[in-house]
Amino acid sequence: MSRLLITILFNSFVFFFLSQDNHKDSLLIDFHNIKDTSDKISFCIDQGDAHSYSNLDEFCFWYKKAIELAKKTKDKSIIAMLYSYMSYETSANGDMITTAEHIHNGKKYLNDSTPDKYSMRLYNAEADYFNRVEKFDKAIKIYKKLIAKSIEINDTLFLSTSLHNIGISYYKKEDYKSADSLIKEAYRLNSILNYGPFINNNLSMLANISSKNKKYKKALEYNLIAKNRFDSINDLSGMTIVRINMAGSYWVLNKKELAYKSVNDGLKMAKDNKLKRWEWNANKVLSDFYIEDKKYRKALDAYIQYSDLKSSSINQESSTKLESLESELNKKKMEVLEKDKALQQEQIKFQQEQINSEMIKNEKETHFIYFLLFILVLALAFGFFIYNRLKLSNKQKIIIEKQKQKTQLAYEEIEEKNSNINASINYAQRIQNAILPTEKMLSENLKNHFILFKPKDVVSGDFYWNEKANGFTFIAVADCTGHGVPGAIVSVICHNALNRCIKEFKLTSPGEILDKARDLVIQQFEKSDQDVKDGMDISICSINNKTNKLTFAGANNPLWLIRKGKLMVTKGDKQPIGKHQKSTPFTTHSIETESNDIIYLFSDGYVDQFGGVKGKKFMYSPFKKLLLSIYEQPMQEQKQIILERLESWKKDLEQVDDVCVLGMKI
């Protein structure tokens, strides 16, 4: 019987390996039939990826073939990329020594001509390696370089990813303050770019950090935002667990009514959607709440529900295992009975035989000799193991020391580049300030006014404009595409277009000025080989210096006028200054003004600012109420109130956009 079983098993293994070899032979035939080397490399990558995180040997077999082919083409960028992918695979399988070798080999093929997308990927793999071996400081140094490079090439997606990853490194180092700042910046970028999955990762980390810092109110705020996002995409599991987690935050903040409602909502969703794990979790939370409220009967009922659900799930998962254990136990009982029977026979035999005491002594001496031999073999094996580990450790140390020297040189180079970039941005700020109207010029042209100008970064995509020409006074507030350095560059182009409209083309009608400015901006961007759709939204007024008549035109932005406690809105056209699917001439509105009328022009940065208890936007309706409550105050006091309200609203949250608000009294 045993021979038959062995034969069957042997034939099964032979068949399995032959079938695997046949499949691999078939793939190799297909590989050799491919003529183009690039196509062969792609074929190898596809076959390797098919075994990713499942069969390391097969993955490495195909990727090594791809590297051999790439070396023949002398395409160093592809070779570096392939080594980075292999490092991720071996790292996931826990082979950190081989991972270090792959990264080292990949770096041999990097040079000044390597495209950023390949070199940055390899350095990211290196940072991931240091995180896995708990060398967090080294990982942080690399992520800093990746952040600087992302800013240099304006790769916002890689920037937000690197900020999130370096935040995780600081979190693992228990530096929660640094982690919080970095994750918030990643969250801000992903919110602007609407990268949904990354936003969820950011919110999760921010909630974890807040809990570590015992800022339960802040943790609740992030959970509320996460709840809205889960609800909007109908993620049933996420919708359920976030409500249960929110209940804990409410309870710590002594909001018991909300805590009970939140956990009961989560319990109902778990029941409706058969999410048993969350159902017993919700019952456990309810039981804890009732105990603290001294409602022991309800606490017992909830705990019974929790215990029954958990026990039921465990029994379902382990029933097969229990049967096998019982079978094994019965088998061992039979073996014990047989051994007992044999022992009884040995005892009878022992009683019948007379054992010579000298033989017993010799047997002990023999056992002692065997014991000494065993200890000697064990010591030799242990010594060999220690020698092998020291050899591997020295090899790895040499590799890391070489990489350390290269890393230090690269770090110093990037630090110098960062210093130059910051100096350039600060000089750009001086240039931008030089093109904005001075306070003296505004006071001469507009008399009673205020201007609130608060860039998000050092330089701004928003700008305000004031000129006096051709018998008219012109005033405008513009919001260019983007913010920071890209927004500032667009603002210079748009500012120049407005100046040309009134000085070169002698235009006075706001609608005609916007029509001409649109043509000039589009002409400027059409010089590029790329399809550039940047431009601006703007509100612009023209005041006749003799008649004091006011005309207005807007590109997406309105004009607000407050007269005797009533706010009147003159809307702009729903089109930007720039490329648009259906461009039409801009409308010029004539506005009959009265003494003490107040005109407000503004960009959308103020109303789009996140803040408040729930972390939502400020919105237009509260902004109207704010202006109506302060319009009778002196203009400079209005500015101060508007600024203080903005700071009070956003609190610890980041400013999301440039802010520009202009008010003038007729």
Salt bridges, closest charged atoms under 4 A:
GLU58 OE2 - LYS24 NZ 3.29
GLU101 OE2 - LYS395 NZ 3.36
ASP116 OD1 - LYS149 NZ 3.43
GLU126 OE2 - LYS107 NZ 2.79
ASP128 OD2 - ARG132 NE 3.28
ASP137 OD1 - LYS173 NZ 2.36
GLU152 OE2 - LYS149 NZ 3.67
ASP180 OD2 - LYS184 NZ 3.19
GLU185 OE2 - ARG188 NH2 2.38
GLU221 OE1 - LYS218 NZ 3.33
ASP231 OD2 - LYS227 NZ 3.27
ASP231 OD2 - ARG243 NH2 3.12
ASP265 OD2 - LYS261 NZ 2.98
ASP272 OD2 - LYS268 NZ 2.83
ASP288 OD1 - LYS284 NZ 3.14
ASP293 OD1 - LYS256 NZ 2.94
ASP301 OD1 - ARG297 NH2 2.88
GLU363 OE2 - HIS367 NE2 3.98
GLU413 OE2 - LYS417 NZ 3.57
GLU439 OE2 - HIS449 NE2 3.08
ASP457 OD1 - LYS456 NZ 3.30
ASP457 OD2 - HIS483 ND1 3.16
GLU467 OE1 - LYS503 NZ 3.90
GLU504 OE1 - ARG500 NE 2.77
ASP515 OD1 - ARG518 NH2 3.48
ASP531 OD1 - LYS579 NZ 3.12
GLU594 OE2 - ARG563 NH1 3.68
ASP597 OD2 - ARG563 NH2 2.84
ASP608 OD1 - LYS617 NZ 3.92
GLU647 OE2 - LYS454 NZ 3.44
GLU647 OE1 - LYS650 NZ 3.67
